[in-house]
């Protein structure tokens, strides 16, 4: 895989555009989604989302977010930090739930990251009350390496977060 877009049998992971801002905002500000993520909350504004996505745009290096599409329909997003062991994060719409799309996206995304960047491992943090995401990461080869309290702007207080790690294959 040379670059973006990343193609799978059912998905296209592509650079986000201005047209994605409202969909991204609508997803990450839903209370049930925001509480599973670190940075977002239901009061987050569209203007903040626009600035955020511009700052996290695909530019060829680490620290970006991509849109996930299925048959031309926006299904969510996936992204990565630029930490020494970069963290991945993702969120999909309720229409995408339960069909293996997240697993397909995470598997393709992690292959892309290891193919393109010389990172030793990838990490992901999952709150204790998100067993579906923990199951997904395990299915993609991630191993749980610990639990730590982590804040989320979508929660009233820090909560236990399971930390997962996927070493370079």
N, C-alpha and C positions, 0 to 999 in steps of 0.2 A: 504494500500500500504506500503510494508515494505521497499522498496528501488528502486534503478534503475536497470533495465529499468522500465519506466512507460508505461503501455500499455493502449491504447484506442481502440475503434472499428476499426479505420483506421490507427493509428499511433503507432510508437515506439519512445519514448524519451529515448535515451541511452547516456552513457558516450561517450564523444568525443575521437577519436583515432588520431594517426598520419595521417591516411588516410583522415581525415576530414579537415586538415589544408588548403589544396589548395582550397577546396570548400568553406570553411568559408572565406578565404581571397578573393576569387573571388566575393563573395556576398557582403561583407562589404565594399569593395573598389569601388563598382559601385557608381558613383556620386549620383544617385537618391536614393540609399540606405544609403550611408555614411551620407548624410545630415539629415537623420531622426534618426541617432544614435549620441551618445555623443563622443565616443572615436576614431572613425575610419575616415580615409580620403583616397581619391583615390591614394595618394602616399605611403600609408602604405606598407611596404615590407613583403614578404613571411617569412623572418627571424623573423620580429617583430610578425607576426601572430603565428608562431611556439612557440615562447617564451610566448606570451600572453596566448595561449590555454593551455600550460603546467602549467602556473601559476593559471589558472582558471579551472583546471581539477576537476572532481568529486572525492571527498575524504571522503564523508560521512557527511560533515558539510555544512553550508551555504557558499556562494561565489563560484559558479560554473556555467558552461554552459553545456548544453546537445545538442546533435544532434536530429533533428526531421526527422524520416523516414516514408515513406508511401510505402508499398509493396516493401521494400528493396531499394527504391530510396531516396536519401538525399534531403530533402525539406527545410532545414534551421536549425535554432538553437533557443534555449530559455535558459535564465539564470537568476540568482538571486545574489544580493549583500549580504553582511553580516552586513548591517546597522541595528540599533535597530528596525526600521520598514523597512525590506528589500525591495529593488526595483527590480522588474522584468523587463526584456528586451527580445526582440525577433526580428527575421527577417526571412522571408521566401522568397524562390525563386519566380520568376514571374510565374513559372509553378504551384505553389501552390495557387496562388491568386484566390480569389472569390469562393472557394469551401468549406469554413468553416473549413479548416484545422487549421488556426491560432486560431480560437475560441476553437476548440477541444483541441488543445495543451495547451492553456492558462488555460482553465477550469481544465484539468487534472493536470497541473503543480501546480496551486494554491491549489487544494485539497491535493496533495502530500506534499507541503510545510507546510500547516496547520496541516496535520496528523503527520508529522515527527518532526517539530520544534516548540518550544513554543513562536512563534512570535505573537504580538498583532494585527498586520495588515501587509498588503503588499502595496507597492506603485508602481506607474509607471509614467513616464514622457513622454508626447507626444507633439511634435512640432505642432504649430497652423495649419500647412499646411499638416497634416496627418489625415484627418477626418475618414478614414477607421479604423485606430488604435483606435481613440477615440470611435467610434461606437462599436468596438470589446470589449474594456474594459468595457463599459457600459453594454453590453450584458452579460458579465461575472460577473456583480455585483459591479464593481468598481464605485465609486462616485467621481466626480470632486470636488477638495477642494481648487483650486487656480490656478493662472497663474503667472509664473515668467520667466524672461529672463534667458536663459540657453545657454552656448556655445556648439558648436559642431565642432569637428575638420573637419567636412565635409562642413562647412558653413564659409562664410567670416566674420560674426559677430554674436553675440548672438541673439537669436530669442525667441519670446514668446513660452513658454512650458506649457501645461496644466498638472497639477499634479492631479493624481488619487489615491484613497485609497480604499482598500478592507479590512474591519475589519474582525477579526477572527469570523467565524460563531458560 
